[in-house]
Amino acid sequence: MTGNERTAIERMRRSGLSYQEIADNLAIRKEAVRSYCRNHNINPDVDAIHDKDVCPICGKPLKEYSGRGRRRRFCSDHCRMEWWKNHPSEKGHDITRIRVYRCAECGKLFRGYGSAERKYCSHECYISHRFGNGA
């Protein structure tokens, strides 16, 4: 690891970036960043983390962190699902396996990851197709 990389790691970590974000920016392994930060006691500044106390979708403040378990990232399930729907590449799935389907009920094109037998773009279309529009 070069001196410039060490300086960049310290600066980015203190500004609140995660080990993975730093590793991606510098094209080095996440474990190398993590061990360097832990060995040199480099932690994010409290002020830099403050922006992470709001939901990235709606901007609402998150519930106070109790110090146990993982810190909240979203204020609700709705915001969590919305964020993951808009960031499929960050799920760790192989992007080449995302397929385009046509909904059997409304005819709309939609993208999905997984089974080649998907038929509906939403649960509402499934219910409508299965039980008719009067359900």
VOTOR-381019 format. One line per 2 residues: number of its first residue (from 1); for each residue x, y, z of N, C-alpha, C. Coordinates in Angstrom, 1 decimal. Example, Ala and Ser with C-alpha at 12.3 -4.5 7.8 and 13.67 -1.06 7.14 Angstrom:
BEGIN
1	13.2 -5.7 7.8 12.3 -4.5 7.8 13.2 -3.3 7.8  12.8 -2.2 7.1 13.7 -1.1 7.1 12.9 0.0 7.9
This chain:
BEGIN
1	0.8 -1.2 0.0 0.0 0.0 0.0 0.9 1.2 0.0  0.6 2.2 -0.9 1.5 3.4 -1.0 1.1 4.4 0.0
3	1.9 5.4 0.2 1.7 6.5 1.1 0.4 7.3 0.7  0.2 7.5 -0.6 -0.9 8.2 -1.1 -2.2 7.4 -0.7
5	-2.2 6.1 -0.9 -3.3 5.3 -0.5 -3.7 5.4 0.9  -2.6 5.3 1.8 -2.8 5.4 3.2 -3.5 6.8 3.6
7	-3.0 7.9 3.0 -3.6 9.2 3.3 -5.0 9.2 2.8  -5.3 8.7 1.6 -6.6 8.7 1.1 -7.6 7.9 2.0
9	-7.1 6.7 2.4 -7.9 5.9 3.3 -8.3 6.7 4.6  -7.3 7.3 5.2 -7.6 8.1 6.4 -8.6 9.2 6.2
11	-8.4 9.9 5.1 -9.3 11.0 4.8 -10.7 10.5 4.5  -10.8 9.5 3.7 -12.2 9.0 3.3 -12.9 8.3 4.5
13	-12.1 7.6 5.3 -12.7 6.9 6.5 -13.2 8.0 7.5  -12.4 9.0 7.7 -12.8 10.1 8.7 -14.0 10.9 8.1
15	-14.2 10.9 6.8 -15.4 11.6 6.2 -16.6 10.7 6.3  -16.5 9.5 6.8 -17.7 8.6 7.0 -17.9 7.5 6.0
17	-17.0 7.3 5.0 -17.2 6.3 4.0 -17.0 4.9 4.7  -17.6 3.9 4.1 -17.5 2.5 4.6 -16.2 1.9 4.1
19	-15.8 0.8 4.6 -14.6 0.1 4.1 -14.8 -0.3 2.6  -16.0 -0.8 2.3 -16.3 -1.2 0.9 -16.2 0.0 -0.1
21	-16.8 1.2 0.3 -16.7 2.4 -0.5 -15.3 2.8 -0.7  -14.5 2.8 0.3 -13.1 3.2 0.2 -12.3 2.2 -0.7
23	-12.6 0.9 -0.5 -11.9 -0.1 -1.4 -12.3 0.0 -2.8  -13.6 0.3 -3.1 -14.0 0.5 -4.5 -13.3 1.8 -5.1
25	-13.2 2.8 -4.3 -12.6 4.1 -4.9 -11.1 3.9 -5.2  -10.4 3.1 -4.3 -9.0 3.0 -4.5 -8.6 1.7 -5.2
27	-9.6 0.9 -5.6 -9.3 -0.4 -6.3 -8.4 -1.3 -5.5  -8.7 -1.4 -4.2 -7.9 -2.3 -3.3 -8.9 -3.2 -2.6
29	-8.5 -4.2 -1.9 -9.4 -5.1 -1.2 -10.0 -4.5 0.0  -11.2 -4.8 0.3 -11.9 -4.3 1.5 -11.2 -4.7 2.8
31	-10.7 -5.9 2.8 -10.0 -6.4 4.0 -8.7 -5.6 4.3  -8.1 -5.2 3.3 -6.9 -4.4 3.4 -7.2 -3.0 4.1
33	-8.3 -2.4 3.6 -8.8 -1.1 4.2 -9.2 -1.3 5.6  -9.9 -2.4 5.9 -10.4 -2.6 7.2 -9.3 -2.9 8.2
35	-8.3 -3.7 7.8 -7.2 -4.0 8.8 -6.3 -2.7 9.0  -6.1 -1.9 7.9 -5.4 -0.7 8.1 -6.1 0.3 9.1
37	-7.4 0.4 8.9 -8.1 1.3 9.8 -8.1 0.9 11.2  -8.3 -0.4 11.4 -8.3 -1.0 12.8 -7.0 -0.9 13.4
39	-5.9 -1.2 12.7 -4.6 -1.2 13.2 -4.1 0.3 13.6  -4.6 1.3 12.9 -4.3 2.6 13.1 -5.3 3.4 13.8
41	-6.4 2.7 14.3 -7.5 3.4 15.1 -8.1 4.6 14.3  -8.4 4.3 13.1 -9.0 5.4 12.2 -10.5 5.1 12.2
43	-11.3 6.0 12.7 -12.8 5.9 12.8 -13.4 7.1 12.2  -14.6 7.0 11.7 -15.3 8.1 11.1 -15.6 9.2 12.2
45	-15.5 10.4 11.8 -15.9 11.5 12.7 -17.4 11.5 12.9  -17.8 11.9 14.1 -19.2 11.8 14.5 -20.0 12.8 13.6
47	-19.5 13.9 13.3 -20.2 14.9 12.4 -20.4 14.4 11.0  -19.4 13.6 10.5 -19.5 13.0 9.2 -20.6 12.0 9.1
49	-20.9 11.3 10.2 -21.9 10.2 10.2 -23.3 10.8 10.3  -23.4 12.0 10.7 -24.7 12.6 11.0 -25.7 12.5 9.8
51	-25.2 12.6 8.6 -26.0 12.5 7.4 -26.6 11.1 7.3  -26.0 10.1 7.9 -26.5 8.7 7.9 -27.6 8.5 8.8
53	-28.0 9.5 9.6 -29.1 9.4 10.6 -30.5 9.8 9.9  -30.5 10.0 8.6 -31.7 10.3 7.9 -31.9 9.2 6.8
55	-33.2 9.0 6.5 -33.5 8.0 5.5 -33.1 8.5 4.1  -32.4 7.7 3.3 -31.9 8.2 2.0 -33.0 8.3 1.0
57	-34.2 7.8 1.2 -35.3 7.9 0.3 -36.2 9.2 0.6  -36.7 9.3 1.8 -37.6 10.3 2.2 -37.0 11.5 3.0
59	-35.8 11.2 3.6 -35.1 12.3 4.4 -35.6 12.4 5.8  -36.5 11.5 6.2 -37.0 11.5 7.6 -35.9 11.1 8.6
61	-35.8 11.6 9.8 -34.8 11.2 10.7 -35.1 9.7 11.1  -34.1 8.9 11.3 -34.2 7.5 11.7 -34.4 7.5 13.2
63	-34.9 6.3 13.7 -35.1 6.1 15.1 -33.7 6.1 15.7  -33.6 6.5 17.0 -32.3 6.6 17.7 -31.7 5.3 17.8
65	-30.4 5.2 17.5 -29.6 4.0 17.6 -29.3 3.6 19.0  -29.7 2.4 19.4 -29.5 1.9 20.8 -28.1 1.4 21.0
67	-27.3 1.2 20.0 -26.0 0.6 20.2 -25.9 -0.9 20.1  -27.0 -1.5 19.9 -27.1 -3.0 19.8 -27.5 -3.3 18.3
69	-26.8 -4.3 17.8 -27.2 -4.7 16.4 -26.7 -3.7 15.4  -27.3 -3.8 14.2 -26.9 -3.0 13.1 -27.7 -1.7 13.1
71	-27.0 -0.6 12.7 -27.7 0.7 12.6 -28.7 0.7 11.5  -29.9 1.4 11.8 -30.9 1.5 10.8 -30.5 2.3 9.6
73	-30.9 1.9 8.4 -30.6 2.6 7.2 -31.8 3.3 6.6  -33.0 2.7 6.8 -34.2 3.3 6.3 -35.3 3.5 7.4
75	-36.2 4.4 7.2 -37.2 4.7 8.2 -38.4 3.7 8.1  -38.6 3.0 7.0 -39.7 2.1 6.9 -39.4 1.0 5.9
77	-40.2 0.0 5.8 -40.1 -1.1 4.8 -40.3 -0.5 3.4  -41.2 0.4 3.3 -41.5 1.0 2.0 -40.3 1.7 1.4
79	-39.6 2.5 2.3 -38.4 3.2 1.8 -37.3 2.1 1.5  -37.2 1.1 2.3 -36.1 0.1 2.1 -36.4 -0.6 0.7
81	-37.6 -1.0 0.5 -37.9 -1.7 -0.8 -37.7 -0.8 -2.0  -38.1 0.5 -1.8 -37.9 1.5 -2.9 -36.5 1.6 -3.3
83	-35.6 1.7 -2.2 -34.2 1.9 -2.5 -33.6 0.7 -3.2  -33.9 -0.5 -2.7 -33.4 -1.7 -3.4 -33.9 -1.9 -4.8
85	-35.1 -1.5 -5.0 -35.7 -1.6 -6.4 -34.9 -0.7 -7.3  -34.5 0.5 -6.8 -33.7 1.4 -7.7 -32.2 1.1 -7.7
87	-31.7 0.2 -6.9 -30.3 -0.1 -6.9 -30.1 -1.6 -7.0  -30.5 -2.3 -8.0 -30.4 -3.7 -8.1 -29.0 -4.2 -8.2
89	-28.1 -3.4 -8.7 -26.7 -3.8 -8.8 -26.0 -4.0 -7.5  -26.5 -3.4 -6.4 -25.9 -3.5 -5.1 -26.4 -4.6 -4.3
91	-27.2 -5.5 -4.9 -27.7 -6.7 -4.2 -26.7 -7.8 -4.2  -25.7 -7.7 -5.0 -24.7 -8.7 -5.1 -25.1 -9.8 -6.1
93	-26.2 -9.6 -6.8 -26.6 -10.5 -7.9 -25.8 -10.3 -9.2  -25.8 -11.3 -10.0 -25.2 -11.1 -11.3 -26.2 -10.3 -12.2
95	-25.8 -9.1 -12.6 -26.6 -8.2 -13.4 -27.0 -8.9 -14.7  -26.2 -9.8 -15.2 -26.5 -10.4 -16.5 -27.7 -11.3 -16.4
97	-28.1 -11.7 -15.2 -29.3 -12.6 -15.0 -30.6 -11.9 -14.9  -30.6 -10.6 -15.0 -31.9 -9.8 -14.9 -32.6 -10.0 -16.3
99	-33.8 -10.4 -16.2 -34.6 -10.7 -17.4 -35.7 -9.6 -17.6  -36.2 -9.5 -18.8 -37.3 -8.6 -19.1 -38.5 -9.5 -19.4
101	-39.6 -9.2 -18.7 -40.8 -10.0 -18.8 -41.9 -9.1 -19.3  -43.0 -9.7 -19.8 -44.2 -9.0 -20.1 -45.3 -9.5 -19.2
103	-46.0 -8.7 -18.5 -47.0 -9.0 -17.5 -48.2 -9.7 -18.2  -48.7 -10.8 -17.7 -49.8 -11.6 -18.4 -51.1 -10.8 -18.2
105	-51.2 -9.9 -17.2 -52.4 -9.2 -16.9 -52.5 -7.9 -17.7  -51.5 -7.0 -17.4 -51.6 -5.6 -18.0 -50.7 -5.4 -19.2
107	-49.9 -6.4 -19.5 -49.0 -6.3 -20.7 -47.8 -5.4 -20.6  -47.6 -4.8 -19.4 -46.5 -3.9 -19.2 -45.2 -4.8 -19.1
109	-44.1 -4.2 -19.7 -42.8 -4.8 -19.6 -42.2 -4.5 -18.2  -41.6 -5.5 -17.6 -40.9 -5.3 -16.3 -39.7 -6.1 -16.2
111	-38.7 -5.7 -15.4 -37.5 -6.4 -15.2 -37.6 -7.2 -13.9  -36.9 -8.4 -13.9 -36.9 -9.2 -12.7 -35.7 -10.1 -12.6
113	-35.4 -10.5 -11.4 -34.2 -11.4 -11.2 -34.8 -12.7 -10.7  -34.4 -13.7 -11.3 -34.9 -15.0 -10.8 -35.5 -15.9 -11.8
115	-36.6 -16.5 -11.4 -37.3 -17.5 -12.2 -37.7 -17.0 -13.6  -37.5 -17.9 -14.6 -37.9 -17.6 -15.9 -39.4 -17.7 -16.1
117	-40.1 -18.2 -15.1 -41.5 -18.4 -15.2 -42.3 -17.3 -14.6  -41.7 -16.1 -14.3 -42.5 -15.0 -13.8 -43.5 -14.6 -14.8
119	-44.7 -14.2 -14.3 -45.8 -13.8 -15.2 -46.3 -12.4 -14.9  -46.2 -11.9 -13.7 -46.9 -10.7 -13.3 -45.9 -9.6 -12.8
121	-46.3 -8.4 -13.1 -45.4 -7.3 -12.7 -45.6 -6.9 -11.2  -46.8 -7.3 -10.7 -47.1 -7.0 -9.3 -48.1 -8.0 -8.7
123	-48.3 -7.9 -7.4 -49.3 -8.8 -6.8 -50.7 -8.4 -7.2  -50.9 -7.1 -7.4 -52.2 -6.6 -7.9 -52.6 -7.3 -9.2
125	-51.7 -7.4 -10.1 -51.9 -8.0 -11.4 -52.2 -9.5 -11.3  -51.5 -10.1 -10.4 -51.7 -11.5 -10.1 -53.1 -11.8 -9.6
127	-53.5 -11.0 -8.6 -54.9 -11.1 -8.0 -55.9 -10.9 -9.1  -55.7 -9.8 -9.9 -56.7 -9.4 -10.9 -56.8 -10.5 -11.9
129	-55.7 -11.1 -12.4 -55.8 -12.1 -13.4 -56.4 -13.4 -12.8  -56.0 -13.7 -11.6 -56.5 -15.0 -11.0 -58.0 -15.0 -10.6
131	-58.4 -13.9 -10.0 -59.8 -13.8 -9.5 -60.7 -12.9 -10.3  -60.2 -12.2 -11.3 -61.0 -11.3 -12.1 -61.0 -9.9 -11.4
133	-61.5 -8.9 -12.2 -61.4 -7.5 -11.7 -62.3 -7.2 -10.6  -63.2 -8.1 -10.3 -64.2 -7.8 -9.2 -63.7 -8.1 -7.8
135	-62.5 -8.7 -7.7 -62.0 -9.1 -6.4 -61.6 -8.1 -5.5
